[in-house]
Every structure is written in C-alpha cells, then in structure tokens.
Amino acid sequence: MIFMAVGPFLICPANSHSGVMLMTRRICSVLIYVVALRSPASPADENILLPADTSVQDAIDHYVQKAIAENGVPAVGQAPDEAVLRRTTLDLSGRIPTQPEREWYEQIPPSERREQLVDRLLNLPDTAFHLANDLDSHLLRNSPYNGEFREYLLWATKQKRSWDQMFRDMLLAKPAEGPLQGATQFLRTRIREVDDLTNDTAILFLGINVSCAKCHDHPLVEDWKQDHFYGMQTFFSRTYQTKKNVVAEKFFDEVKFKTTGGDDKLASFMFLTGDVVTDATPDFSDEARKELDEKIRKAERDDDSEAPVPEFSPRLQLVDIALQDDSDAFFAKNIVNRVWARMLGSGLVNPLDQMHSGNPPSHPELLDWLARDLKQHGYDLHRLIRGVALCTAYARDSEWSSAAEPPGEGYFAIARTRALTARQLALSLQIAATSPGKWPDVAACDEWTKMRESLEKQANGWVREFEQPNENFQVAVDEALFFSNNARVYDDVLRDSGDRLIGHLKTVDDDAQLVTDLWRAVLSRTPDDEERNAAVAWLQRDNEDPVEKIRQLSWTLLAGPEFRFNH
C-alpha cells in the first residue's frame, strides 16, 4: 500500500479500511443526510416537562430517545473510547489530548471514563480559553482578533460569569476599569450602523433574524412584522459614542418608518414577543432640549467633555425585557441551541437565527426543558456544557455501517462530523507536533496552566492561516497550499529537534512502535493492523533519508482529513 498526499487529503487504495478512509466515508455520509426531523411548533406545556431535578444528561437522553423510538429510527452505539476522548477534549478544551491525558484516561474503569474526563476538562483553564474563543468568533465576527474584547471574554469565562451577566455587560456597555471595559466592543464595533446593532443583537443573543422585516412585514415568516424590526431598533437609536470612546445614550430620539401601505408610523419600544416598554422619556422644554443636544455634541467632539446620563435607558429596558421573557424564552433558548449545535454539529432549531413558529425545533420539549434549567441555575453555561457532553447522543459513533439510509441529523442518532475551528486546528497542530514526553503529568495543574497559556500565544501566530468553518465547509485552496508549500510547516511543526514529534520518533528503534506513537500523537488513536503494516513498509524503503521518511509520513497525517475534522 502506498500513501499519497494531495493538497490536504490523504488518498489510499480503494479497498483500504484505514482510519483515514473511514474518515472520508464519514464526511461523505454527512452530505447525504436526509432532512432533519421536525416536530409540532407549539411550545411544550410546563406541566408535562420532566421534573426540574432531573439531571441535564438524563433529560436529553429521555427526549432524544423518545423521538427515536416513536419514529422507529435506528441509532448507532457509542463511539470507540479513543474517539470519545478526542471529541470531548476538542469540544471542551479546544485541542486534541496529550499523551499523559491518554494514559490517564485509559487507566480509568470504562464505566467511569466519560464522567471523570468531562469533570477534569471543565476544571482545567482550557475550558475558559476555549469558551472565550468560541464566544469571540460568535459575537464579533465583524472585528476578529479584537484584543480588548478577547481579554474581556477570557476574564469572564475564567470567573465563570453567568451568560445573563455577560449579556448585561455587553449591551449596557458601562464605563469600567480593567478587562470589563472590553465588553463595550460589542456595541462600539457596530455603533455607526443602527441596523447592524439591531439585527446582530437579535440574531446573536435571541436567535432571530428580523432583517427581512425592515422594508415590509416578513414575506416568509408570519411572526415578524415591521413593528418588530423598528421596535427593536428603538432600543438602540439613542446610542452613540463620545470622543473619549465611551458608549452613551441620548435623552430623546424617535424612530419613524413608512409602512407598506405608505403611511408614516412612529415605532414603540417593542420587544420580539410583541411586549411594549413604556416610554419614560421626560417631557423636555425646547430650551432643555437645545441644552442637552449641545452637551451631547460637545461629548462627541471634545476629549475633555463628559456625556450627560439620562434617567431612562432604552438599552437597559431591552436587557430587562429579554431576561424577563418567560413565554418565548428567546434569550435562554438561543444560547442552548448554539451550545447544542457547537457540540453536536446541528441545532435543535436550524438555521440558528430562525427561531420562530414556522420553524419548530426538532425536540420542542427538550429545548423548553433545557432553557428552563438554564434559567433556574443562573445561566450557568458550564452546567449546560457538562450535561450535553455526558448525554448518550453526544458520544455516538460517527460511522454508519448499515446499507440502509442513515437517519436524518435532527434525530441525533449518529454523531455528525464537524470541521475544527481555525483556533482548534492551530492549537492541535502545536499539541501533535510536540514530543509526547514534553507534556506535564495530568496532576501537574500549575505547570499545565502555564503550558496552556503558552499554547494559546503560539496559536495566535497560526490561526489566521486557516479558515473559520461554516456549515458547508470545504478545505480552502489557500489552506491546502499552506500545508503543502509554507516553510513554517516544515521548519516548526516538522522540525527535527528534541522537543518536537519528529525528534522523538527518530529515536524509536522499532518501526511498528514508531507508527503507533505517530498515530497516537496526531490522530489520538491506535493504528489498525493494515495501517501499521502499510506505514512500516513505507519507512523500510531503501535509499532514502530515515528522518525525511518520518517527516513525510507525519505530514501526511497532519494534512489529512482525519486530523482536520472532529468526528
């Protein structure tokens, strides 16, 4: 058998059953999934939901299995332990596991492995880094690598700041010292475009895209009218930025729009539920209005002018009404849906910004239960993530071996293959390229904390080389060429030195053991016999530099699809 690398893909003979070919078939199987299961649109009755003291993972298992059983859908079993280890570490820590972590995991009784793994990872600094990285790419796509915002997110995730408090931080954008001041970046990067402020807030925090209701009532979604778009816009129309880069609010402003019937209409402070906030703007005399307008103009123009602070804050009203929304629970359901999609590859509601009555969730009761649980436990994202990571659906195999049509993704009866984010890939490259013996023991917490901080800094120099994946991700030509031609891959990742993987592998005398070490370091699994035999045959070819053969074989795995995807 001969391995050939073409761009970022590994090609093997058609009759091969190697892990890489299995990975390729997994990717293909994703492309032929049938349309996801859809359930009735009406929200679940609070009285028929599982009790509030049910564990998160048990509630998920109950509702997912209920849909599978009721629809006679076949479901795959649990993925191999090695796959579960890699998947969970990628999703909770944003990187592949190290060799000491593999050895620790293998020593745990199989029945206890998943729970101990999840709890250990959630207590590592990696969870804060990864959650901050994920929120950064989600909330500030229009301003990537914004240092102030990233500093705020890392500070917030390290102290396990609740999601509702982070929402307040970003939407209220109060002047602050230290990392908290970075929260203002959500508004500041959009402050010149009130449409962006309106729609991005609705999409990212509430799961609703109302942009199509700007010029007319939404043509496809009965729920959204012009009143909703401009009602949301009123909460931001008074927002401005001072010369000192302080996010402030004006004392008065009105939003008017023209209806499809041609009438001029004054927008009210309307939330997406249709609830309206009373406008508590004081009645100002003409003289008072002129005086306030002049103060605001000075604050926008002069470095030494302070912005006057109104008693009535529309943005505060928006935050309060969003968090008090018990009927639709858009705020809680949105973050539940996004965490679910990040960890299982598909949301309970798809697309993620189309949460409305015409697009019901695949599991309405599950979404309602998880939203209720999140609110009752103070919007604790770690609790939600832990429950998802421990549920049966999360640990399913991604390999569909039956001749029958695979189940639709909305049943969560088979794991979905997901591309690594740019930062996951950058971090995992650093892990894979390092000599296995250089990683600290799992008990060395302080040493690992320093190591993780160093890895994050190293990843900063790589992450811009890779594409942030979308739903229909394919490896870009630029990325393929980077792996094929960029000297950084050869000089850093594949460097022959004592602290790198290549330096370790060249000291291994037994070729079969060398291949095992390589597979474990890069792919986080043990090679099967066919892979081992083929790789050994490659290494034992005559008339070639032994180190160069090791380097080429290592590159083939690093540039291949099995490393590029979470599966």
Buried (B, 14 or more C-beta within 10 A) or exposed (E): BEBEBEBBBBBBEEEBEBBBBBBBBBBEBBEEBEEBBBBEEEBBEEEEBBEEEBBBBBBBBBBBBEBBEEEEBBBBEBBEBBBBBBBBBBBBBBBBBBBBBBBBBEEBEEEEBBBEBBEBBBEBBBBBBBBBBBBBBEBBEEBBEBEBBBBBBBBBBBEBBBBBEBBBBBBBBEBEEEBBBBBBBBBBBBBEEBEBBBBBBBBBBBBBBBBBBBEEBBEEBEBBBBBBBBBBBBBBBBBBBBBBEBBBBBBBBEBEBEEEEEEEBEBBBBBBBEBEBEEEBEEEEEEEEEEBEEBBEBBBEEEEBEBBEBEBBBBBBBBBBBBEBEEBBBBBBBBBBBBBBBBBBBBBBBEBBBBBEEBBBBBBBBBBBBBBBBBEBEBBBBBBBBBBBBBBBBBBBBBBEEEEEBBBBBBBBBBBBBBBBBBBBBBBBBBBBBBBEBBBEBEEEEEBBEBBEEBBEBBEEBBEBBBEBEEEBEBEEEBBEBBBEEEEBEEBBBBBEEEBBBBBBBEBEEBBEBBBBBBBBBBBBBBEEBBBBBBBEBBEEEEEEEBEBBBBBBBBBBBBBBBBBBB
